[in-house]
Amino acid sequence: MSFRVVRSSKFRHVYGQALKREQCYDNIRVSKSSWDSTFCAVNPKFLAIIVESAGGGAFIVLPHNKVGRIAADHALVGGHKGPVLDIAWCPHNDNVIASGSEDCVVKVWQIPDGGLSRTLTEPVVDLVYHQRRVGLVLWHPSALNVLLTAGSDNLIVVWNVGTGEVLVRMDCHPDTIYSACWNWDGSQLVTTCKDKKIRILNPRSGEVLNEALAHEGSKATRAIFLRHGLIFTTGFNRSSERQYSLRAPDALGDPIVMVDLDTSNGVMFPLYDPDTNLIYLCGKGDSVIRYFEVTPEQPFVHYINQFQTPDSQRAIGMMPKRGCDVSTCEVARFYRLNNSGLCQVISMTVPRKSELFQEDLYPDTLADEASVSAEDWIGGADADPQLISLKDRVFLVQGGYVSQAQSTQLTVTKKSNVLDKKAGGGGGGGGGGPKSGLSAPGSAGASTNGSPVTVNNGTSGGGSTSPASNGAQQITIGGVSEQQFGELRTKFEEEFRKLKAIIVKHENRIRSLEATVKVMTDRGLTDTVVDGGLAPAPPATSSSPAPPTSLPPSTDDATHQQQQVADGGGHYAANLGPDDV
């Protein structure tokens, strides 16, 4: 008698469930670009989606509580001159997002906590180095303000966003770079290229540590580092069938697992959960999300199940574990966009009867705090990412984790340069500038004198902060101190009030004069002025010339109006002061 042993796994019964339509996001114009990107980025605060935009590139940023139909004129992040190709939230600051575009520029933005109330066009900093379109942006998992970008110029550039300068430049790829991924502590980098090869690089020197043929197909491939060092790839074989593989870094050319999936032509994006070792495969144009579990025993990559939808997907984003609802045993949440403009929220849940915190499902996960600084990292220091426990944490209504740290602002400090002009027109030289060719020309939001520039919740930063004598921060805007700025503002407000009073006074005078003329017209009187007064028109038979017309003399008398009517002479006189009408 034979029987089949069922593999024991707590994730064997993971199932996906789509939220109701009123809990999703509708009327979103997803980008129609053919670039192979997920077009969507999610963190516990915001949902960002690349959208169609006339006259340049833009993406929309929505707080998670703003569900339902999105207005067509909703505020966007739209400072790029070309279509946006990729976006990525900073893992250490939920209000900072980076975007790469066809205009060859990488921009870093600060989003206010409540979301955008108007279109944001001023970034915190512009990172200008690439000569062709930038299709990949990726933050370092443990180093603060370290950003990787890759463009169609076959270059990989590692930036220090805090100073706006280039840390490393890698030109070891002969063709277009499809994907890049840091390992767990950020000490190595894996990339895939159009030449069908997969490479492991030293991100500080750009040295190629190992390379091998990834997949034999000519279509795009992608690779990710797993938590324990293995590499998972997706691609195509010679027959254009989609396949995935699992490899060891020291034996890239000899895959541990190579499995063919189907014959669809959409590029598969592997989305990885390091806490549970689950991999979700989502293809552009697919209507399914397949998920697998990676274990040390054969066959190493175990197929679990798939989530099926009736319509195809165009973009997809995965929520970090900090944003999942632990009260319902949610292990993953996806934001899936289709061609009709609906952003569908899909929750992956492990069925459990108990409502208590399930410690086996939620080990310590990635925190929103950096382990090392950018300077320490480029100096050779490696550190694992900071971890936090989701037990006994403060959660949102939807169940997402809320960081207890206050919302911080990204501060960019531009290093001094010998060509910078000194205050007061000195024009002297200050040393210590970045190496030629490695600075970020055109970096916005950085002062020329080396002082930090703080951008306040998405508004353009033109000021700097300096310590005041009493220990408080003195804010300087355009060379004017905060106190002087307040005095100037008070003076201008007073002048405006005086000007408004004069305008109102003249308006009242004009209305009164018009009313007086109308009354006189109704009585059959003319506006002929005689000796400073008004007189009726002479008879039609009279041939005497009309008396000269002159304006009534002005008077400063503020008394009431006086009117005299001569019953015998037929004269009507009115003494009207210019301000007494």
Residue pairs with C-beta under 8 A, 6 or more apart in sequence:
6 12
7 302
9 293
9 295
9 302
9 304
10 350
10 360
10 361
11 276
11 278
11 293
11 304
11 331
11 350
12 304
13 350
13 351
14 278
14 291
14 304
14 305
14 331
14 348
14 349
14 350
15 305
15 307
15 348
15 349
15 351
16 289
16 307
16 334
16 346
16 347
16 348
16 349
17 346
17 347
17 349
18 309
18 344
18 345
18 346
18 347
19 344
19 345
19 346
19 347
21 342
22 67
22 68
23 67
23 345
24 67
24 342
24 343
24 344
24 345
25 47
25 62
25 66
25 67
25 68
25 70
25 335
25 342
25 343
25 345
26 68
26 69
26 70
26 341
26 342
26 343
27 69
27 70
27 71
27 72
27 341
28 49
28 51
28 60
28 70
28 337
28 341
28 342
28 343
29 51
29 52
29 341
30 39
30 49
30 50
30 51
30 52
30 314
30 315
30 337
30 339
30 341
31 39
31 50
31 51
31 52
31 83
31 84
31 315
32 52
33 39
33 50
33 83
33 85
35 85
35 86
35 135
36 178
36 220
36 267
36 284
37 50
37 85
37 86
37 135
37 136
38 269
38 282
38 315
38 316
38 317
39 49
39 50
39 314
39 315
39 337
40 47
40 48
40 49
40 50
40 87
40 315
40 316
40 317
40 335
40 337
41 47
41 48
41 87
41 88
41 89
41 97
41 317
42 48
42 89
42 317
42 318
42 319
42 320
42 323
42 333
42 335
43 89
43 94
43 319
43 320
43 323
44 64
44 94
44 319
44 320
44 322
44 323
44 396
44 400
44 401
44 402
44 403
45 63
45 64
45 94
45 95
45 113
46 61
46 62
46 63
46 64
46 89
46 94
46 97
46 111
46 115
47 61
47 62
47 63
47 64
47 317
47 335
47 343
48 59
48 60
48 61
48 62
48 77
48 87
48 89
48 97
48 317
49 59
49 60
49 62
49 315
49 317
49 337
49 343
50 57
50 58
50 59
50 83
50 84
50 85
50 86
50 87
50 315
51 58
51 59
51 60
51 76
53 76
53 78
53 83
56 78
56 79
56 80
56 81
56 82
56 83
56 103
57 78
57 80
57 81
57 82
57 83
57 84
57 99
57 101
57 102
57 103
58 76
58 77
58 78
58 80
58 84
59 76
59 77
59 84
59 87
59 99
60 70
60 74
60 75
60 76
60 77
61 77
61 97
61 111
61 115
61 116
62 70
62 115
63 114
63 115
64 323
64 396
64 398
64 400
65 397
65 398
66 115
75 115
75 116
75 117
75 118
75 119
75 120
76 116
76 119
76 120
77 97
77 99
77 109
77 111
77 116
77 119
77 120
78 119
78 120
78 121
79 107
79 109
79 120
79 121
79 122
79 123
80 99
80 101
80 102
80 103
80 105
80 107
81 101
81 103
81 105
82 101
82 102
82 103
82 104
82 133
83 101
83 102
84 99
84 100
84 101
85 100
85 101
85 102
85 133
85 134
85 135
85 136
86 99
86 100
86 134
86 135
86 136
86 137
87 97
87 98
87 99
87 100
87 137
88 97
88 98
88 137
88 138
88 139
89 96
89 97
89 139
90 96
90 97
90 98
90 139
90 410
91 139
91 141
91 320
91 366
91 368
91 385
92 139
92 144
92 368
92 369
92 370
93 368
93 408
93 410
94 368
94 403
94 407
95 110
95 111
95 112
95 113
95 407
95 408
95 409
95 410
96 108
96 109
96 110
96 111
96 124
96 410
97 108
97 109
97 111
98 106
98 107
98 108
98 109
98 137
98 139
98 147
98 161
99 106
99 107
99 109
99 137
100 106
100 133
100 134
100 135
100 136
100 137
100 149
100 151
101 107
101 133
101 134
102 133
102 134
103 133
104 128
104 130
104 131
104 132
104 133
104 134
104 151
105 126
105 127
105 128
105 130
105 134
106 126
106 127
106 128
106 130
106 134
106 137
106 147
106 149
106 159
107 123
107 125
107 126
107 127
108 123
108 124
108 125
108 127
108 147
108 161
108 410
109 120
109 123
109 124
109 458
110 124
110 409
110 410
110 455
110 457
110 458
111 120
111 457
111 458
112 457
112 458
113 407
113 457
116 458
120 458
122 444
122 445
122 455
122 458
122 459
122 460
122 461
123 444
123 445
124 410
124 412
124 444
124 445
124 455
124 461
125 161
125 164
125 410
125 412
125 440
125 443
125 444
125 445
125 446
126 164
126 440
126 442
126 443
126 444
126 445
127 147
127 149
127 159
127 161
127 164
127 440
127 443
128 440
128 441
128 442
128 443
129 155
129 157
129 166
129 169
129 440
130 149
130 151
130 153
130 155
130 157
131 151
131 153
132 151
132 152
132 153
133 151
133 152
134 149
134 150
134 151
134 152
135 150
135 151
135 152
135 177
136 148
136 149
136 150
136 151
136 177
136 179
136 180
137 147
137 148
137 149
138 147
138 148
138 149
138 150
138 180
138 181
138 182
139 146
139 147
139 148
140 146
140 147
140 148
140 182
140 186
140 377
141 182
141 184
141 185
141 186
141 366
141 385
142 185
142 186
142 370
142 371
142 372
142 377
142 382
142 383
142 384
142 385
142 386
143 186
143 370
143 371
143 372
143 373
143 374
143 376
143 377
143 383
144 162
144 370
144 372
144 373
144 374
145 160
145 161
145 162
145 373
145 374
145 410
146 158
146 159
146 160
146 161
146 167
146 186
146 374
146 377
147 158
147 159
147 161
148 156
148 157
148 158
148 159
148 180
148 182
148 189
148 203
149 156
149 157
149 159
150 156
150 157
150 177
150 180
150 191
151 157
151 177
152 176
154 171
154 173
154 174
154 175
154 176
154 177
155 169
155 170
155 171
155 173
156 168
156 169
156 170
156 171
156 173
156 177
156 180
156 189
156 191
156 201
156 206
157 166
157 168
157 169
157 170
158 166
158 167
158 168
158 169
158 170
158 203
159 165
159 166
159 167
159 440
160 166
160 167
160 374
160 375
160 378
161 374
161 410
161 412
162 374
162 410
162 411
162 412
162 413
163 374
163 412
163 413
163 414
163 415
163 434
164 412
164 414
164 439
164 440
164 443
164 446
165 415
165 434
165 438
165 439
165 440
166 438
166 439
166 440
167 374
167 378
168 203
168 204
168 205
168 206
168 378
169 206
169 438
170 201
170 203
170 206
171 206
172 199
172 201
172 206
172 208
173 191
173 193
173 195
173 199
174 193
174 195
175 193
175 194
175 195
176 193
176 194
177 191
177 192
177 193
177 194
178 191
178 192
178 193
178 194
178 220
178 221
178 222
179 191
179 192
179 220
179 221
179 222
179 223
179 224
180 189
180 190
180 191
180 192
181 189
181 190
181 191
181 223
181 224
181 225
182 188
182 189
182 203
182 225
183 189
183 190
183 225
183 229
184 225
184 227
184 228
184 229
184 274
184 384
184 385
185 382
185 383
185 384
185 385
186 203
186 377
186 382
187 203
187 382
188 200
188 201
188 202
188 203
188 209
188 225
188 249
189 200
189 201
189 202
189 203
190 198
190 199
190 200
190 201
190 223
190 224
190 225
190 231
190 249
191 198
191 199
191 201
191 223
192 198
192 199
192 214
192 220
192 221
192 222
192 223
192 233
192 235
193 199
194 220
196 213
196 214
196 215
196 216
196 217
196 218
196 221
197 211
197 212
197 213
197 214
198 211
198 212
198 213
198 214
198 221
198 223
198 231
198 233
198 247
198 252
199 208
199 210
199 211
200 208
200 209
200 210
200 211
200 231
200 249
200 252
201 207
201 208
201 209
202 209
204 378
204 380
209 249
210 249
210 250
210 252
211 252
212 247
212 252
212 253
213 253
214 221
214 223
214 233
214 235
214 245
215 221
215 233
215 235
215 236
215 237
215 243
215 245
216 236
216 237
216 238
217 235
217 236
217 237
217 238
217 240
217 241
218 236
219 235
219 236
219 240
219 265
219 267
220 235
220 267
221 233
221 234
221 235
221 236
222 233
222 234
222 235
222 267
222 268
222 269
222 270
223 231
223 232
223 233
223 234
224 231
224 232
224 233
224 270
224 272
225 231
226 232
226 272
226 274
226 277
226 294
227 274
227 277
229 248
229 249
230 246
230 247
230 248
230 249
230 256
230 294
231 246
231 247
231 248
231 249
231 252
232 244
232 245
232 246
232 247
232 270
232 272
232 279
232 294
232 301
233 244
233 245
233 246
233 247
234 242
234 243
234 244
234 267
234 268
234 269
234 270
234 281
235 242
235 243
235 244
235 245
236 242
236 243
237 243
237 260
239 263
240 263
240 265
241 260
241 261
241 262
241 263
242 260
242 261
242 262
242 263
242 264
242 266
242 268
242 283
243 258
243 259
243 260
243 261
244 257
244 258
244 259
244 261
244 268
244 270
244 281
244 301
245 255
245 256
245 257
245 258
245 259
246 255
246 256
246 257
246 294
246 300
246 301
247 254
247 255
247 256
248 254
248 256
256 300
257 299
257 300
257 301
259 301
261 268
261 281
261 290
264 283
264 285
264 286
265 285
266 283
266 284
266 285
266 286
267 283
267 284
268 281
268 282
268 283
268 286
269 281
269 282
269 283
269 284
269 316
270 279
270 280
270 281
271 279
271 280
271 281
271 282
271 316
271 318
271 334
272 278
272 279
272 280
273 279
273 280
273 321
273 331
273 332
274 366
275 321
275 362
275 363
275 365
276 293
276 331
276 361
277 293
277 294
277 295
278 291
278 292
278 293
278 294
278 304
278 331
278 332
279 291
279 292
279 293
279 294
279 301
280 289
280 290
280 291
280 318
280 332
280 334
280 348
281 289
281 290
281 291
281 292
282 289
282 313
282 316
282 334
282 336
283 313
284 313
284 314
284 315
285 312
285 313
285 314
286 312
286 313
287 308
287 309
287 310
287 311
287 312
287 313
288 306
288 307
288 308
288 309
289 306
289 307
289 316
289 334
289 336
289 346
290 303
290 305
290 306
291 304
291 305
291 306
291 307
291 348
292 301
292 302
292 303
292 304
293 301
293 302
293 304
294 300
294 301
294 302
295 302
307 346
307 348
309 336
309 344
311 338
311 339
311 340
312 338
312 339
313 336
313 337
313 338
314 337
314 338
314 339
315 336
315 337
316 334
316 335
316 336
316 337
317 334
317 335
318 332
318 333
318 334
318 335
319 332
319 333
319 334
319 335
319 400
320 365
320 366
321 331
321 362
321 365
321 366
321 390
322 365
322 366
322 367
322 368
322 388
322 390
322 400
322 401
322 403
323 333
323 400
323 401
324 330
324 331
324 332
324 333
324 399
324 400
325 333
325 347
325 395
325 398
325 399
325 400
326 357
326 358
326 361
326 362
326 390
326 391
326 395
326 399
327 355
327 395
327 399
328 347
328 349
328 399
329 349
329 350
329 351
329 352
329 358
329 361
330 347
330 348
330 349
330 399
331 348
331 349
331 350
331 361
332 347
332 348
333 345
333 346
333 347
333 348
334 345
334 346
334 348
335 343
335 344
335 345
335 346
336 343
336 344
336 345
336 346
337 343
337 344
338 344
350 358
350 361
352 358
352 361
357 390
357 391
359 391
362 389
362 390
362 391
364 387
364 388
364 389
365 387
365 388
365 390
366 385
366 386
366 387
366 388
367 385
367 386
367 387
367 388
368 403
368 405
369 386
369 405
370 386
371 383
371 384
371 385
371 386
372 381
372 382
372 383
390 401
393 401
393 402
394 401
394 402
394 404
395 401
395 402
396 402
409 454
409 455
409 456
409 457
410 455
411 452
411 453
411 454
412 443
412 445
412 446
412 452
412 453
412 455
413 446
413 450
413 451
413 452
413 453
414 443
414 446
414 447
414 448
414 450
414 453
415 432
415 433
415 434
415 439
415 450
416 430
416 431
416 432
416 433
416 448
416 449
416 450
417 430
417 433
417 434
417 439
417 448
418 429
418 430
418 431
418 433
420 430
420 448
420 449
420 450
421 427
421 448
422 428
422 430
422 449
423 449
423 479
430 450
433 439
445 453
445 455
445 460
445 461
446 453
447 453
447 464
449 464
451 464
451 465
451 466
452 464
452 465
453 461
453 462
453 463
453 464
454 461
454 463
454 464
454 465
455 461
462 477
462 478
463 475
463 476
463 477
463 478
464 475
464 476
465 473
465 474
465 475
465 476
466 473
466 474
466 476
467 473
467 474
468 474
474 481
474 482
475 481
475 482
476 482
477 485
480 488
505 579
509 578
509 579
509 581
512 581
513 581
516 574
516 576
516 581
517 527
520 526
520 527
520 534
524 536
525 534
525 536
525 537
525 572
526 534
526 535
526 536
526 537
527 534
528 534
528 535
528 536
528 537
528 546
528 547
528 549
529 535
529 547
529 549
529 550
529 551
529 552
530 547
530 571
531 573
532 552
532 553
532 573
532 575
533 552
533 564
533 571
533 572
533 573
533 574
533 575
534 572
534 573
534 574
535 547
535 571
535 572
535 573
536 570
536 571
536 572
538 544
538 546
552 575
552 576
554 577
554 578
555 575
555 577
555 578
556 577
557 577
557 580
558 577
558 579
558 580
559 580
560 580
561 574
561 575
561 576
561 577
561 580
561 581
562 574
562 575
563 572
563 573
563 574
563 575
564 572
564 573
564 574
564 575
565 571
565 572
565 573
566 572
566 573
